[in-house]
């Protein structure tokens, strides 16, 4: 399979700024564009074949700006740590030496189960320096999950935080994990484990960059993601060393990070969004990455943190904003906040409107996948379109296609796809690891199909419909869940909702709404009728939910996406994995 190694082209609109010094990303691309169309025509990324983020960005910044703060880390107990770029060079060198001493080298698979611990970033950089392949993983994995990942990904080592039952689950999986050779524990000691803290303390802070065959190239695999699993068992998504370069666009041209700012993306290290929002692109932009470690999301506490640390740019999944707007935002001083973005799921227009009224800030939406970086976005200074995913990224030749792969005209729903017949862009995955059949199913004939449905308007904005698997077919109509969910979100009683289809003998399927009520509302037949009537008024009458179930919470991935397949399986009486 062809892998990226050249220029990539697409679109954007960037606000020119007066910069006293050149930021490091400007070594690889331009910083200023007249408008979106200039960006679309002229944006390029140019990097040497030997590019490695750990050496060519972080270590360079450590030499050029050693005392500049790279990260503020806030622990669960309130403990605060600050790290400079020089700190990360020293710590990652020590970790690379420690890992190397355990036999970890180029091409080896290493799973990281580290929650939001700062050691995640240290370990990632160390693995990049070694040419090993990092596998971020959620702390919610059980024995079965770990066995599955160990064996399918040929995991050689696990670096794990000493919290809760995580180490026990790893130990329970060990006997059934044929390739696992090494267990490394962060923040504590445990029999049968190597201590990360002791290991890096004893290791040298000097690590020479490997040369020749031992070094890395853009084409070498760098990171393996397990997808968040909204439709079933997770897939293994393999990216190479060009992946960080694609996130220049994420941070500079979508998050709008600044060298004198503090960026906060809400994400666990086990999710790809962590690398979208608190790693590569942000440090290309030389901003401070803010990491807030918490076990349970409490809206009031997060808002207080945003206030106290004077966060300037913020990104979170729509779920977070849904909870924010139910709070009295006037109680918090959010004046430092200048920019807000969202991805993970489509943003309901009502959430956009309420947040704008409370803060004066437009939430800029984007769309991408574990397999990609941002394919579509409401980019910096581009006139954002409320409710739209945005316009195509300069990195990707994006299209809406029908089942035969033909381009759909404006207004017609089809599948979001990326053309690769003229080259594979930075940021697009290499393959589904060890699954050629699945790779070919999604990516063939010069076209990568995302599995997400949308339509585009005459101005080139894309509008989300839903996952192809989630579209409901009722009485001859094809109904996307997002439109119905957005209509329900306009009602003050609805905190969040997931729309699915349930079988019906005459209609094929009817719409079901699974609803979490806002504080102060209680389930009743009267409320069901009120919500049904509201949807009939807000959208086409045939789209109203004939079935409504009130629940305490919705099943979600760690990234906050609603697991609609779990709702469907529960309704069908099937076991959900």
PyMOL commands that set and color helices and strands:
alter all, ss='L'
color gray80, all
select helices_A, chain A and resi 24-27+36-42+53-64+85-101+119-130+143-153+166-174+196-202+212-214+243-255+273-277+280-284+299-308+318-324+329-331+349-359+436-442+468-470+481-489+525-538+541-543+564-572
alter helices_A, ss='H'
color red, helices_A
select strands_A, chain A and resi 69-74+80-84+109-113+133-136+155-161+182-186+194-195+221-226+236-240+262-265+288-292+313-315+339-342+363-368+374-377+391-392+397-401+414-419+431-432+443-444+447-456+462-467+472-474+477-479+494-504+508-517+547-550
alter strands_A, ss='S'
color yellow, strands_A
deselect
rebuild
show_as cartoon
